[in-house]
Amino acid sequence: MSIGENIARVRAEIAAVAKAAGRDPAEITLVGASKMNDAAACREAIAAGIDALGENRVQELVSKLEENAYDGAPLHFIGHLQRNKVRQVVGKAALIQSVGSDALLEEIERQAEKLEIVQDILLEVNVGGEEAKSGYDPSDIPAAAQKAKELAHVRLRGLMTVPPIEKKPGENLTNFEKVDRLYVDINQKLYDNTLDILSMGMSGDYPDAIRAGATMIRVGTAIFGHRAYPAANQEGTV
């Protein structure tokens, strides 16, 4: 199937799952996780109506920007971001989804101040407490959200999570529900319900994420096809 056909199929499933959950499918933003796909694939996804494209790697993002790969759709950064590469992403990405530490939050503030812009971000929740993954512990999210609120050049839009790899279908529903409760709590208590993004769910589990309240899903494999990962660097299916 073509990228356009895959996007249509994913949107049909989004609509079916959302309606079954009593939600409006229009509430769900579809981000195409375009890691390891070339500029032509990005353009094809944009032509097919993808809502946004998300990159995991700074070098790939920079390279594809030079090829105008993202023209016509917002660009999100969705992968692990090192502090020394923040300057290459701030002002380029419409949304940095993977802010998982105070040090990273502060560096984004510094770089955004230099550019005299306000950078939209999400706080990443390490909902499974996995040592190999970045992100805040759920218990630290309220303090991080308060810190973000006090920064002049950062605008918190919501939360993001990458849960543990599922061993069986439906296993992550509980994790998604936990992050949704956290999102609702900080939205009500700290942000007067102005937060608008709960980014969770990838190719293998986005229906459960939608059932749990996701407003944004990040889908790679189901849109662009399988990628050839190095054997020592296997991660969850985006």
Rosetta silent file (secondary structure, phi, psi, omega in degrees, C-alpha in Angstrom):
SEQUENCE: MSIGENIARVRAEIAAVAKAAGRDPAEITLVGASKMNDAAACREAIAAGIDALGENRVQELVSKLEENAYDGAPLHFIGHLQRNKVRQVVGKAALIQSVGSDALLEEIERQAEKLEIVQDILLEVNVGGEEAKSGYDPSDIPAAAQKAKELAHVRLRGLMTVPPIEKKPGENLTNFEKVDRLYVDINQKLYDNTLDILSMGMSGDYPDAIRAGATMIRVGTAIFGHRAYPAANQEGTV
SCORE:     score description
SCORE:     0.000 S_00000001
   1 L     0.000  148.980  178.556    0.000    0.000    0.000 S_00000001
   2 L   -76.785  166.762  176.682    1.121    3.569   -0.642 S_00000001
   3 H   -59.220  -42.181  178.915    1.790    6.091    2.126 S_00000001
   4 H   -61.703  -41.963  178.499   -1.447    7.858    1.198 S_00000001
   5 H   -65.826  -38.209  177.814   -3.424    4.617    1.428 S_00000001
   6 H   -65.060  -41.079  177.608   -1.839    3.841    4.796 S_00000001
   7 H   -61.904  -42.907  178.777   -2.761    7.273    6.128 S_00000001
   8 H   -61.774  -39.782  179.300   -6.362    6.765    4.981 S_00000001
   9 H   -66.323  -43.513  178.933   -6.461    3.376    6.720 S_00000001
  10 H   -63.548  -42.432  179.283   -5.058    4.791    9.964 S_00000001
  11 H   -63.177  -37.330  178.069   -7.539    7.675    9.869 S_00000001
  12 H   -63.808  -39.882  178.354  -10.411    5.223    9.372 S_00000001
  13 H   -70.246  -39.189  175.239   -9.312    3.288   12.456 S_00000001
  14 H   -55.716  -47.209 -177.971   -8.898    6.516   14.437 S_00000001
  15 H   -61.946  -43.723 -178.119  -12.463    7.450   13.511 S_00000001
  16 H   -65.776  -44.971 -178.739  -13.866    4.043   14.463 S_00000001
  17 H   -67.332  -44.035 -179.239  -12.054    3.877   17.806 S_00000001
  18 H   -61.703  -46.769 -179.035  -12.856    7.489   18.715 S_00000001
  19 H   -63.124  -39.744  177.955  -16.545    7.132   17.911 S_00000001
  20 H   -64.183  -28.092  179.422  -16.765    3.900   19.912 S_00000001
  21 L   -91.094    4.628 -179.630  -15.220    5.769   22.848 S_00000001
  22 L    75.009   25.597 -179.189  -17.708    8.632   22.493 S_00000001
  23 L  -113.476  160.028  175.970  -15.053   11.003   21.154 S_00000001
  24 L   -87.398  121.350  179.542  -14.858   13.222   18.101 S_00000001
  25 H   -56.354  -25.794  179.653  -12.197   11.893   15.672 S_00000001
  26 H   -65.973  -14.899  178.056  -11.352   15.510   14.839 S_00000001
  27 H   -74.334  -14.431 -171.826   -9.844   15.766   18.342 S_00000001
  28 L  -100.692  119.161  175.629   -7.006   13.404   17.339 S_00000001
  29 E   -90.332  128.968 -179.574   -3.907   14.825   15.621 S_00000001
  30 E   -99.195  113.621  177.216   -2.026   12.299   13.473 S_00000001
  31 E  -101.681  124.754  175.841    1.749   12.760   13.518 S_00000001
  32 E   -85.025  114.286  179.645    3.719   10.771   10.971 S_00000001
  33 E   -80.086   99.748 -167.091    6.901    9.517   12.643 S_00000001
  34 L   -96.293   18.803  177.231    9.196    9.861    9.637 S_00000001
  35 L   -54.492  133.223  176.809   12.441    8.561   11.151 S_00000001
  36 L    66.877   18.597  172.365   14.612    6.770    8.567 S_00000001
  37 L  -116.910  142.905 -172.482   12.318    7.871    5.725 S_00000001
  38 L   -80.268  177.946 -177.436   13.569   10.239    3.062 S_00000001
  39 H   -61.033  -35.354 -179.826   12.338   13.660    2.011 S_00000001
  40 H   -63.820  -39.029  178.183   10.234   12.161   -0.776 S_00000001
  41 H   -66.473  -38.631  176.888    8.341   10.017    1.731 S_00000001
  42 H   -62.056  -44.710 -179.673    7.728   13.085    3.904 S_00000001
  43 H   -64.377  -36.860  178.876    6.372   14.998    0.933 S_00000001
  44 H   -64.549  -41.088  178.799    4.110   12.082    0.022 S_00000001
  45 H   -65.252  -40.609  178.681    2.687   12.015    3.549 S_00000001
  46 H   -63.829  -43.275  179.158    2.102   15.780    3.460 S_00000001
  47 H   -62.791  -28.755  179.826    0.355   15.498    0.098 S_00000001
  48 L   -86.173    0.992  173.120   -1.884   12.813    1.602 S_00000001
  49 L    94.696   21.171  176.548   -2.940   15.156    4.411 S_00000001
  50 L   -58.972  144.109 -177.191   -0.818   14.132    7.406 S_00000001
  51 L   -74.055  -36.782 -179.489   -1.358   16.588   10.280 S_00000001
  52 E  -161.290  162.701  173.967    2.327   16.860   11.250 S_00000001
  53 E  -116.999  143.677 -178.520    5.635   15.045   10.856 S_00000001
  54 E  -124.732  132.071  178.012    7.824   13.972   13.759 S_00000001
  55 E  -112.460  145.022 -179.747   11.551   13.304   13.771 S_00000001
  56 L   -97.550  -20.485 -171.940   13.534   11.352   16.372 S_00000001
  57 L  -124.360  131.399 -176.390   17.049   12.360   15.371 S_00000001
  58 H   -62.798  -44.343 -177.892   18.484   15.863   15.195 S_00000001
  59 H   -60.724  -40.370  179.551   20.882   15.121   12.347 S_00000001
  60 H   -68.487  -40.338  177.701   18.080   13.691   10.231 S_00000001
  61 H   -59.230  -47.975 -178.522   15.834   16.652   11.021 S_00000001
  62 H   -62.748  -44.040 -178.981   18.525   19.138    9.973 S_00000001
  63 H   -61.830  -44.729 -177.563   19.313   17.229    6.792 S_00000001
  64 H   -74.184  -28.004  173.405   15.696   16.999    5.699 S_00000001
  65 H   -61.418  -39.120  179.124   15.066   20.648    6.518 S_00000001
  66 H   -64.209  -24.091  178.580   17.760   21.480    3.992 S_00000001
  67 L   -95.170    6.636 -178.490   15.751   19.474    1.444 S_00000001
  68 L    56.945   36.864 -175.197   12.514   21.309    2.358 S_00000001
  69 L   -67.634  -25.121 -172.111   11.035   17.934    3.287 S_00000001
  70 L  -103.008    5.558 -178.524    8.509   19.361    5.748 S_00000001
  71 L   -57.468  123.584  178.343    7.042   22.189    3.688 S_00000001
  72 L   104.597   -2.702  178.278    3.289   22.167    4.179 S_00000001
  73 L  -149.034  147.902  175.882    3.101   20.483    7.591 S_00000001
  74 L   -63.881  146.489  177.243    4.233   21.305   11.141 S_00000001
  75 E  -106.201  129.007  176.414    7.467   19.644   12.252 S_00000001
  76 E  -115.171  147.453  169.313    7.694   18.020   15.684 S_00000001
  77 E  -102.500  123.812 -170.960   10.744   16.638   17.468 S_00000001
  78 L  -122.165    1.227 -177.801    9.719   13.396   19.176 S_00000001
  79 L  -103.774 -177.115  177.791   12.986   11.657   20.095 S_00000001
  80 L   -64.979  128.979 -176.972   15.567   11.892   22.838 S_00000001
  81 L  -115.408  121.209  176.646   17.108   15.361   22.732 S_00000001
  82 L   -83.808  146.998 -175.967   20.595   16.034   24.076 S_00000001
  83 H   -59.122  -36.374 -177.177   21.252   19.433   25.606 S_00000001
  84 H   -74.020   -3.301  178.218   24.125   20.167   23.207 S_00000001
  85 H  -114.030    2.698 -178.022   21.768   19.766   20.241 S_00000001
  86 H   -58.357  -41.248 -177.236   18.901   21.893   21.543 S_00000001
  87 H   -61.578  -22.631  179.844   19.998   24.939   19.521 S_00000001
  88 H   -82.431  -11.156 -175.682   19.527   22.902   16.319 S_00000001
  89 L  -111.859  -39.466 -179.515   15.896   22.158   17.167 S_00000001
  90 L   -60.551  130.735 -179.168   14.543   25.250   18.941 S_00000001
  91 L    85.513  -16.430  176.139   12.832   27.494   16.439 S_00000001
  92 L   -95.373  -44.185  179.661   12.903   24.740   13.808 S_00000001
  93 L   -89.424  132.910  176.391   10.372   22.387   15.381 S_00000001
  94 L   -66.095  -28.945 -177.719    6.876   23.705   16.005 S_00000001
  95 E  -146.973  127.015  171.216    6.672   21.377   18.996 S_00000001
  96 E   -99.481  110.043 -171.689    9.355   19.607   21.028 S_00000001
  97 E   -85.841  -19.021 -165.381    7.523   16.642   22.479 S_00000001
  98 E  -111.249   52.414  178.817   10.295   14.961   24.443 S_00000001
  99 E   -89.971  105.595 -170.197   11.276   17.315   27.262 S_00000001
 100 L  -118.684   13.401  177.999   12.178   14.932   30.041 S_00000001
 101 L  -156.146  157.312  177.440   14.383   16.820   32.497 S_00000001
 102 H   -64.103  -36.094 -179.792   14.751   20.210   34.155 S_00000001
 103 H   -62.772  -41.252  178.692   18.172   20.626   32.550 S_00000001
 104 H   -68.688  -40.378  178.147   16.688   20.170   29.082 S_00000001
 105 H   -59.230  -44.224 -179.078   13.801   22.489   29.915 S_00000001
 106 H   -67.620  -36.435  179.349   16.240   25.191   31.020 S_00000001
 107 H   -69.131  -38.362  175.816   18.388   24.801   27.896 S_00000001
 108 H   -62.173  -41.792  176.685   15.344   25.155   25.647 S_00000001
 109 H   -58.862  -44.928 -178.542   14.461   28.328   27.543 S_00000001
 110 H   -62.965  -46.007 -177.444   17.991   29.699   26.996 S_00000001
 111 H   -69.692  -37.229  178.347   18.039   28.964   23.286 S_00000001
 112 H   -66.779  -36.859  177.800   14.511   30.291   22.744 S_00000001
 113 H   -63.204  -39.713  178.754   15.422   33.501   24.572 S_00000001
 114 H   -60.370  -36.392 -178.650   18.375   34.007   22.217 S_00000001
 115 H   -87.412   -5.947 -177.735   15.990   33.749   19.255 S_00000001
 116 L    57.632   46.601  177.646   13.369   35.911   21.000 S_00000001
 117 L  -128.791  170.467  170.363   10.697   33.262   20.474 S_00000001
 118 L  -113.445  120.496 -176.739    8.415   31.110   22.611 S_00000001
 119 E   -94.807  123.802  175.182    8.997   27.406   22.012 S_00000001
 120 E   -75.189  137.281 -178.028    6.057   25.024   22.386 S_00000001
 121 E  -141.289  164.725  165.486    6.899   21.843   24.306 S_00000001
 122 E  -122.317  149.060  171.933    5.463   18.739   25.927 S_00000001
 123 E   -89.456  130.628 -179.756    6.803   17.149   29.102 S_00000001
 124 E   -88.282  129.824 -179.679    7.751   13.510   28.587 S_00000001
 125 E  -103.581  121.137  174.345    6.480   11.065   31.222 S_00000001
 126 L   -85.419   77.364 -169.108    8.509    7.905   31.838 S_00000001
 127 L   -67.058  -25.896 -179.523    5.362    6.061   32.859 S_00000001
 128 L   -92.503   -0.822 -179.365    7.043    2.659   33.061 S_00000001
 129 L    61.172   35.189 -176.304    9.988    3.855   35.153 S_00000001
 130 L   -84.736  127.082 -177.321   12.407    2.396   32.613 S_00000001
 131 L   -64.272  -29.990 -176.909   16.060    3.238   33.214 S_00000001
 132 L   -79.032   -8.780 -177.846   16.883    3.081   29.508 S_00000001
 133 L  -110.480  148.515  175.526   14.297    5.743   28.654 S_00000001
 134 L   -81.775  176.060  178.387   14.335    9.466   29.264 S_00000001
 135 L   119.729  157.075  177.630   11.450   11.351   30.793 S_00000001
 136 E   -76.866  145.854  166.051   10.179   12.545   34.139 S_00000001
 137 L   -64.244  141.977 -178.734    8.931   10.175   36.769 S_00000001
 138 H   -51.725  -34.803 -178.191    5.160   10.700   37.000 S_00000001
 139 H   -68.561  -18.868 -178.465    5.549   12.034   40.549 S_00000001
 140 H   -93.912   -5.914 -175.967    7.844   14.808   39.274 S_00000001
 141 H   -63.980  -44.346  179.464    5.506   16.065   36.563 S_00000001
 142 H   -56.430  -42.603  179.458    3.566   18.618   38.684 S_00000001
 143 H   -67.062  -38.737  178.569    6.796   20.359   39.733 S_00000001
 144 H   -66.563  -38.971  178.163    8.109   20.317   36.157 S_00000001
 145 H   -64.721  -38.830  177.008    4.831   21.737   34.879 S_00000001
 146 H   -66.161  -40.622  178.801    5.048   24.531   37.447 S_00000001
 147 H   -61.864  -44.788 -179.934    8.655   25.239   36.430 S_00000001
 148 H   -60.904  -36.539 -178.937    7.657   25.432   32.757 S_00000001
 149 H   -63.511  -27.143 -176.224    4.893   27.855   33.647 S_00000001
 150 L   -88.996   -5.873 -178.710    7.440   30.251   35.117 S_00000001
 151 L   -90.344  136.206 -173.091    9.665   30.343   32.009 S_00000001
 152 L   -79.887  -22.955 -173.071    9.136   33.243   29.617 S_00000001
 153 L  -116.051   18.612  176.602   10.258   31.541   26.396 S_00000001
 154 E  -128.881  136.616  175.457    8.665   28.127   26.825 S_00000001
 155 E  -123.513  113.527  177.780    4.988   27.288   26.427 S_00000001
 156 E   -75.877  126.832  178.770    3.830   23.983   27.852 S_00000001
 157 E  -105.157  -16.896 -179.015    1.119   22.419   25.706 S_00000001
 158 E   158.092 -151.087 -175.479    0.713   19.106   27.533 S_00000001
 159 E  -123.508  158.270  175.830    2.283   15.692   28.108 S_00000001
 160 E  -138.203  149.777  174.853    3.844   12.925   26.041 S_00000001
 161 E  -147.672  150.388  170.328    4.744    9.325   26.888 S_00000001
 162 L  -122.977   99.169 -175.556    6.423    6.270   25.383 S_00000001
 163 L   -74.653  171.685  176.699    5.241    3.320   27.504 S_00000001
 164 L   -58.669  154.644  176.267    7.033   -0.036   27.826 S_00000001
 165 L   -61.930  130.502 -179.451    6.872   -2.402   24.856 S_00000001
 166 L   -70.506  136.835  172.127    3.701   -4.439   25.095 S_00000001
 167 L   -90.035  -22.873  176.114    4.028   -8.182   25.618 S_00000001
 168 L  -149.372  152.473 -177.332    0.376   -8.652   24.718 S_00000001
 169 L   -56.270  138.792  176.876   -2.299   -6.424   23.135 S_00000001
 170 L    88.311   -4.959 -174.190   -3.995   -4.013   25.512 S_00000001
 171 L   -66.551  -28.060 -176.692   -1.240   -4.149   28.100 S_00000001
 172 L   -90.047   -1.072  179.885   -0.492   -0.425   27.900 S_00000001
 173 H   -55.682  -41.682  179.529   -4.066    0.766   28.396 S_00000001
 174 H   -62.470  -40.734  178.253   -3.397    1.128   32.132 S_00000001
 175 H   -64.924  -42.351  178.550   -0.269    3.196   31.453 S_00000001
 176 H   -63.109  -41.427  179.292   -2.153    5.471   29.062 S_00000001
 177 H   -64.806  -35.400  178.543   -4.934    5.956   31.594 S_00000001
 178 H   -64.472  -43.893 -179.942   -2.350    6.850   34.263 S_00000001
 179 H   -69.517  -36.043  176.836   -0.818    9.569   32.055 S_00000001
 180 H   -61.283  -42.925  178.739   -4.272   10.850   31.122 S_00000001
 181 H   -63.098  -39.315  178.443   -5.142   11.285   34.806 S_00000001
 182 H   -64.620  -43.070  178.295   -1.871   13.139   35.351 S_00000001
 183 H   -60.587  -47.942 -179.909   -2.587   15.383   32.358 S_00000001
 184 H   -62.244  -39.478 -177.685   -6.091   16.210   33.575 S_00000001
 185 H   -64.367  -50.959 -178.281   -4.781   16.932   37.078 S_00000001
 186 H   -71.247  -29.496  178.388   -2.080   19.422   36.097 S_00000001
 187 H   -63.806  -43.057 -178.877   -4.345   20.958   33.476 S_00000001
 188 H   -74.344  -45.064 -171.715   -6.999   21.711   36.066 S_00000001
 189 H   -81.492  -31.593 -173.444   -4.758   22.653   38.988 S_00000001
 190 H  -114.286  -25.167 -169.683   -1.971   24.585   37.259 S_00000001
 191 L  -123.726   12.787  176.430   -3.106   25.624   33.784 S_00000001
 192 L    50.219   38.224  177.738   -6.807   26.460   34.039 S_00000001
 193 L    59.423   33.138  177.033   -7.540   23.784   31.406 S_00000001
 194 L   -95.256  -12.935  174.760   -5.463   25.559   28.736 S_00000001
 195 L   -67.413  144.268 -174.465   -3.267   22.541   27.957 S_00000001
 196 L  -136.481    5.606 -177.835   -4.437   20.876   24.761 S_00000001
 197 E  -129.574  125.140  170.115   -2.072   18.039   23.837 S_00000001
 198 E  -124.175   98.795 -173.118   -1.787   14.527   25.251 S_00000001
 199 E   -95.188  108.146  177.662    0.616   12.732   22.915 S_00000001
 200 L  -160.735  146.962 -177.790    0.610    8.969   23.372 S_00000001
 201 L   107.287  128.748  178.632    0.149    5.902   21.227 S_00000001
 202 L  -126.438 -166.149 -171.694    2.214    4.535   18.351 S_00000001
 203 L   -55.013  -37.903 -174.464    1.623    2.039   15.540 S_00000001
 204 L   -87.115  -12.953 -172.668    1.066   -0.937   17.819 S_00000001
 205 L  -142.372   11.966 -175.153   -1.085    0.626   20.521 S_00000001
 206 H   -63.214  -28.769  176.192   -2.674    3.880   19.338 S_00000001
 207 H   -59.807  -41.857  177.789   -6.275    2.547   19.591 S_00000001
 208 H   -66.964  -35.496  177.824   -5.821    2.067   23.351 S_00000001
 209 H   -62.717  -40.924  178.114   -4.199    5.493   23.627 S_00000001
 210 H   -65.192  -42.490  178.022   -7.254    7.052   21.971 S_00000001
 211 H   -59.809  -32.033 -176.966   -9.562    5.148   24.312 S_00000001
 212 H   -86.286   -8.260  176.170   -7.560    6.550   27.242 S_00000001
 213 L   120.837    4.773 -179.681   -7.790   10.172   26.063 S_00000001
 214 L   -56.591  139.195  173.062   -4.897   10.844   23.668 S_00000001
 215 L  -106.860   -5.154 -179.735   -5.306   13.955   21.527 S_00000001
 216 E  -148.460  134.571  175.533   -2.215   13.174   19.446 S_00000001
 217 E  -123.922  151.194 -176.909   -0.733    9.893   18.205 S_00000001
 218 E  -116.895  107.175 -170.646    2.686    9.284   16.653 S_00000001
 219 E  -120.132  121.552  178.714    2.540    6.677   13.899 S_00000001
 220 L  -112.035  -68.695 -174.174    5.515    5.540   11.833 S_00000001
 221 H   -57.266  -42.964 -177.194    5.461    1.901   10.757 S_00000001
 222 H   -68.287  -13.847  177.548    1.731    1.811    9.992 S_00000001
 223 H  -105.484  -49.058 -172.873    2.230    4.757    7.620 S_00000001
 224 H   -98.282  -10.669 -176.877    5.738    4.451    6.203 S_00000001
 225 L    95.887  172.907 -177.217    6.336    0.707    6.554 S_00000001
 226 L   -71.001  145.511  178.121    8.879   -1.249    8.591 S_00000001
 227 L  -104.814  156.413  177.074   12.337    0.183    9.163 S_00000001
 228 L   -95.309   96.014 -179.547   15.616   -1.727    9.277 S_00000001
 229 L   -84.449  146.572  169.826   16.903   -1.074   12.818 S_00000001
 230 L   -60.328  142.415 -174.242   20.421   -2.011   13.947 S_00000001
 231 H   -58.228  -31.795 -176.700   20.124   -5.188   16.010 S_00000001
 232 H   -85.906    1.589 -174.676   21.542   -3.548   19.141 S_00000001
 233 H  -131.018   43.578  179.535   19.115   -0.611   19.012 S_00000001
 234 L   -78.019  132.163  178.225   15.639   -2.154   18.920 S_00000001
 235 L  -131.551 -178.887  178.517   12.907    0.023   20.405 S_00000001
 236 L   -62.211  154.769 -179.638    9.122    0.051   20.448 S_00000001
 237 L   -76.667  114.446 -178.980    7.311    0.324   17.140 S_00000001
 238 L   -81.097    0.000    0.000    6.551    3.974   16.507 S_00000001
